[in-house]
Amino acid sequence: HLAWIMSPCSFFMYRKVWVLLRYHNIYRVILHNVGVFAEMDSDMQ
């Protein structure tokens, strides 16, 4: 089990998943900010 965790393949898989999650969080924050600005824009009108 420990050998699988320390293997380069699983390490790259872990990094790929971590990067995907990190980009997903950034994407969600951007979408949230866009939604807030859109709501503010509709309130102004």
Gaussian input, Z-matrix of N, CA and C with variables (Angstrom, degrees):
# hf/3-21g

backbone

0 1
 N
 C     1     B1
 C     2     B2     1     A1
 N     3     B3     2     A2     1     D1
 C     4     B4     3     A3     2     D2
 C     5     B5     4     A4     3     D3
 N     6     B6     5     A5     4     D4
 C     7     B7     6     A6     5     D5
 C     8     B8     7     A7     6     D6
 N     9     B9     8     A8     7     D7
 C    10    B10     9     A9     8     D8
 C    11    B11    10    A10     9     D9
 N    12    B12    11    A11    10    D10
 C    13    B13    12    A12    11    D11
 C    14    B14    13    A13    12    D12
 N    15    B15    14    A14    13    D13
 C    16    B16    15    A15    14    D14
 C    17    B17    16    A16    15    D15
 N    18    B18    17    A17    16    D16
 C    19    B19    18    A18    17    D17
 C    20    B20    19    A19    18    D18
 N    21    B21    20    A20    19    D19
 C    22    B22    21    A21    20    D20
 C    23    B23    22    A22    21    D21
 N    24    B24    23    A23    22    D22
 C    25    B25    24    A24    23    D23
 C    26    B26    25    A25    24    D24
 N    27    B27    26    A26    25    D25
 C    28    B28    27    A27    26    D26
 C    29    B29    28    A28    27    D27
 N    30    B30    29    A29    28    D28
 C    31    B31    30    A30    29    D29
 C    32    B32    31    A31    30    D30
 N    33    B33    32    A32    31    D31
 C    34    B34    33    A33    32    D32
 C    35    B35    34    A34    33    D33
 N    36    B36    35    A35    34    D34
 C    37    B37    36    A36    35    D35
 C    38    B38    37    A37    36    D36
 N    39    B39    38    A38    37    D37
 C    40    B40    39    A39    38    D38
 C    41    B41    40    A40    39    D39
 N    42    B42    41    A41    40    D40
 C    43    B43    42    A42    41    D41
 C    44    B44    43    A43    42    D42
 N    45    B45    44    A44    43    D43
 C    46    B46    45    A45    44    D44
 C    47    B47    46    A46    45    D45
 N    48    B48    47    A47    46    D46
 C    49    B49    48    A48    47    D47
 C    50    B50    49    A49    48    D48
 N    51    B51    50    A50    49    D49
 C    52    B52    51    A51    50    D50
 C    53    B53    52    A52    51    D51
 N    54    B54    53    A53    52    D52
 C    55    B55    54    A54    53    D53
 C    56    B56    55    A55    54    D54
 N    57    B57    56    A56    55    D55
 C    58    B58    57    A57    56    D56
 C    59    B59    58    A58    57    D57
 N    60    B60    59    A59    58    D58
 C    61    B61    60    A60    59    D59
 C    62    B62    61    A61    60    D60
 N    63    B63    62    A62    61    D61
 C    64    B64    63    A63    62    D62
 C    65    B65    64    A64    63    D63
 N    66    B66    65    A65    64    D64
 C    67    B67    66    A66    65    D65
 C    68    B68    67    A67    66    D66
 N    69    B69    68    A68    67    D67
 C    70    B70    69    A69    68    D68
 C    71    B71    70    A70    69    D69
 N    72    B72    71    A71    70    D70
 C    73    B73    72    A72    71    D71
 C    74    B74    73    A73    72    D72
 N    75    B75    74    A74    73    D73
 C    76    B76    75    A75    74    D74
 C    77    B77    76    A76    75    D75
 N    78    B78    77    A77    76    D76
 C    79    B79    78    A78    77    D77
 C    80    B80    79    A79    78    D78
 N    81    B81    80    A80    79    D79
 C    82    B82    81    A81    80    D80
 C    83    B83    82    A82    81    D81
 N    84    B84    83    A83    82    D82
 C    85    B85    84    A84    83    D83
 C    86    B86    85    A85    84    D84
 N    87    B87    86    A86    85    D85
 C    88    B88    87    A87    86    D86
 C    89    B89    88    A88    87    D87
 N    90    B90    89    A89    88    D88
 C    91    B91    90    A90    89    D89
 C    92    B92    91    A91    90    D90
 N    93    B93    92    A92    91    D91
 C    94    B94    93    A93    92    D92
 C    95    B95    94    A94    93    D93
 N    96    B96    95    A95    94    D94
 C    97    B97    96    A96    95    D95
 C    98    B98    97    A97    96    D96
 N    99    B99    98    A98    97    D97
 C   100   B100    99    A99    98    D98
 C   101   B101   100   A100    99    D99
 N   102   B102   101   A101   100   D100
 C   103   B103   102   A102   101   D101
 C   104   B104   103   A103   102   D102
 N   105   B105   104   A104   103   D103
 C   106   B106   105   A105   104   D104
 C   107   B107   106   A106   105   D105
 N   108   B108   107   A107   106   D106
 C   109   B109   108   A108   107   D107
 C   110   B110   109   A109   108   D108
 N   111   B111   110   A110   109   D109
 C   112   B112   111   A111   110   D110
 C   113   B113   112   A112   111   D111
 N   114   B114   113   A113   112   D112
 C   115   B115   114   A114   113   D113
 C   116   B116   115   A115   114   D114
 N   117   B117   116   A116   115   D115
 C   118   B118   117   A117   116   D116
 C   119   B119   118   A118   117   D117
 N   120   B120   119   A119   118   D118
 C   121   B121   120   A120   119   D119
 C   122   B122   121   A121   120   D120
 N   123   B123   122   A122   121   D121
 C   124   B124   123   A123   122   D122
 C   125   B125   124   A124   123   D123
 N   126   B126   125   A125   124   D124
 C   127   B127   126   A126   125   D125
 C   128   B128   127   A127   126   D126
 N   129   B129   128   A128   127   D127
 C   130   B130   129   A129   128   D128
 C   131   B131   130   A130   129   D129
 N   132   B132   131   A131   130   D130
 C   133   B133   132   A132   131   D131
 C   134   B134   133   A133   132   D132

   B1=1.4693
   B2=1.5291
   B3=1.3115
   B4=1.4649
   B5=1.5232
   B6=1.3479
   B7=1.4635
   B8=1.5334
   B9=1.3342
   B10=1.4704
   B11=1.5241
   B12=1.3351
   B13=1.4716
   B14=1.5340
   B15=1.3379
   B16=1.4606
   B17=1.5284
   B18=1.3242
   B19=1.4633
   B20=1.5304
   B21=1.3364
   B22=1.4620
   B23=1.5292
   B24=1.3387
   B25=1.4651
   B26=1.5222
   B27=1.3343
   B28=1.4605
   B29=1.5294
   B30=1.3437
   B31=1.4583
   B32=1.5231
   B33=1.3483
   B34=1.4678
   B35=1.5279
   B36=1.3331
   B37=1.4606
   B38=1.5253
   B39=1.3489
   B40=1.4617
   B41=1.5208
   B42=1.3325
   B43=1.4597
   B44=1.5222
   B45=1.3445
   B46=1.4622
   B47=1.5273
   B48=1.3380
   B49=1.4691
   B50=1.5225
   B51=1.3450
   B52=1.4631
   B53=1.5271
   B54=1.3422
   B55=1.4624
   B56=1.5329
   B57=1.3354
   B58=1.4599
   B59=1.5272
   B60=1.3308
   B61=1.4627
   B62=1.5259
   B63=1.3247
   B64=1.4548
   B65=1.5241
   B66=1.3373
   B67=1.4561
   B68=1.5190
   B69=1.3391
   B70=1.4603
   B71=1.5275
   B72=1.3351
   B73=1.4641
   B74=1.5221
   B75=1.3504
   B76=1.4610
   B77=1.5199
   B78=1.3370
   B79=1.4615
   B80=1.5226
   B81=1.3449
   B82=1.4584
   B83=1.5326
   B84=1.3390
   B85=1.4657
   B86=1.5260
   B87=1.3461
   B88=1.4637
   B89=1.5291
   B90=1.3334
   B91=1.4586
   B92=1.5244
   B93=1.3236
   B94=1.4574
   B95=1.5291
   B96=1.3429
   B97=1.4661
   B98=1.5157
   B99=1.3408
   B100=1.4636
   B101=1.5296
   B102=1.3220
   B103=1.4581
   B104=1.5201
   B105=1.3442
   B106=1.4678
   B107=1.5249
   B108=1.3372
   B109=1.4668
   B110=1.5241
   B111=1.3312
   B112=1.4627
   B113=1.5280
   B114=1.3393
   B115=1.4632
   B116=1.5251
   B117=1.3346
   B118=1.4634
   B119=1.5278
   B120=1.3357
   B121=1.4586
   B122=1.5303
   B123=1.3291
   B124=1.4666
   B125=1.5277
   B126=1.3402
   B127=1.4627
   B128=1.5258
   B129=1.3362
   B130=1.4659
   B131=1.5245
   B132=1.3328
   B133=1.4569
   B134=1.5124
   A1=110.25
   A2=115.47
   A3=119.63
   A4=110.80
   A5=116.15
   A6=120.37
   A7=110.19
   A8=117.30
   A9=120.02
   A10=110.52
   A11=116.70
   A12=120.42
   A13=109.82
   A14=116.93
   A15=120.63
   A16=112.53
   A17=118.31
   A18=120.34
   A19=110.39
   A20=117.56
   A21=121.33
   A22=112.67
   A23=116.21
   A24=119.93
   A25=110.89
   A26=116.33
   A27=119.62
   A28=110.08
   A29=116.58
   A30=120.01
   A31=110.51
   A32=116.26
   A33=119.56
   A34=111.20
   A35=116.38
   A36=119.82
   A37=110.04
   A38=116.30
   A39=120.95
   A40=110.10
   A41=116.68
   A42=120.48
   A43=110.43
   A44=117.50
   A45=120.94
   A46=110.30
   A47=115.93
   A48=120.10
   A49=110.11
   A50=117.00
   A51=121.17
   A52=110.56
   A53=117.07
   A54=121.00
   A55=109.94
   A56=116.80
   A57=120.40
   A58=110.28
   A59=117.03
   A60=120.25
   A61=110.46
   A62=116.54
   A63=120.12
   A64=110.38
   A65=117.18
   A66=120.12
   A67=110.70
   A68=117.24
   A69=120.45
   A70=109.83
   A71=116.80
   A72=120.24
   A73=110.96
   A74=117.49
   A75=121.23
   A76=109.88
   A77=116.11
   A78=121.42
   A79=110.77
   A80=116.21
   A81=120.97
   A82=110.70
   A83=117.01
   A84=120.70
   A85=110.19
   A86=117.13
   A87=121.04
   A88=109.45
   A89=117.18
   A90=120.47
   A91=110.63
   A92=117.32
   A93=121.42
   A94=110.31
   A95=116.49
   A96=120.51
   A97=110.72
   A98=117.11
   A99=120.68
   A100=109.79
   A101=117.16
   A102=121.39
   A103=111.50
   A104=116.64
   A105=120.85
   A106=109.65
   A107=117.08
   A108=120.08
   A109=110.54
   A110=116.93
   A111=120.57
   A112=110.12
   A113=116.61
   A114=119.71
   A115=110.41
   A116=117.17
   A117=120.39
   A118=109.94
   A119=116.60
   A120=121.44
   A121=110.16
   A122=116.60
   A123=119.47
   A124=110.56
   A125=117.90
   A126=120.71
   A127=111.00
   A128=116.93
   A129=121.10
   A130=110.33
   A131=115.85
   A132=119.15
   A133=108.30
   D1=-46.83
   D2=-179.59
   D3=-64.73
   D4=-35.67
   D5=179.38
   D6=-63.72
   D7=-36.92
   D8=179.32
   D9=-67.37
   D10=-39.23
   D11=179.43
   D12=-65.33
   D13=-39.09
   D14=-176.43
   D15=-82.37
   D16=-9.06
   D17=-177.36
   D18=-69.74
   D19=145.24
   D20=-177.78
   D21=-59.49
   D22=-35.07
   D23=-176.87
   D24=-61.70
   D25=-48.50
   D26=-178.88
   D27=-68.54
   D28=-31.94
   D29=178.45
   D30=-63.10
   D31=-44.06
   D32=178.82
   D33=-67.53
   D34=-37.09
   D35=177.09
   D36=-62.59
   D37=-42.87
   D38=179.45
   D39=-62.76
   D40=-43.07
   D41=179.40
   D42=-64.50
   D43=-40.43
   D44=-179.52
   D45=-62.95
   D46=-44.13
   D47=179.01
   D48=-64.11
   D49=-42.37
   D50=-178.68
   D51=-63.55
   D52=-41.94
   D53=178.94
   D54=-65.46
   D55=-41.56
   D56=178.53
   D57=-61.43
   D58=-43.88
   D59=179.67
   D60=-64.81
   D61=-40.43
   D62=-178.94
   D63=-65.08
   D64=-44.20
   D65=178.89
   D66=-67.12
   D67=-34.14
   D68=177.88
   D69=-63.82
   D70=-40.66
   D71=178.36
   D72=-64.04
   D73=-43.70
   D74=178.74
   D75=-62.27
   D76=-43.13
   D77=-179.82
   D78=-61.90
   D79=-41.07
   D80=180.00
   D81=-66.29
   D82=-40.54
   D83=178.38
   D84=-63.14
   D85=-42.82
   D86=179.05
   D87=-61.98
   D88=-46.26
   D89=179.55
   D90=-61.37
   D91=-39.26
   D92=179.57
   D93=-64.07
   D94=-44.20
   D95=179.01
   D96=-63.71
   D97=-41.32
   D98=178.22
   D99=-62.45
   D100=-41.02
   D101=178.93
   D102=-63.73
   D103=-40.75
   D104=179.15
   D105=-64.81
   D106=-44.19
   D107=179.51
   D108=-64.18
   D109=-37.92
   D110=179.41
   D111=-64.59
   D112=-40.44
   D113=178.53
   D114=-66.49
   D115=-41.23
   D116=177.88
   D117=-62.03
   D118=-40.37
   D119=-178.60
   D120=-64.16
   D121=-41.86
   D122=-179.68
   D123=-70.12
   D124=-30.70
   D125=177.08
   D126=-68.68
   D127=-34.33
   D128=-179.47
   D129=-66.49
   D130=-37.10
   D131=178.50
   D132=-77.90

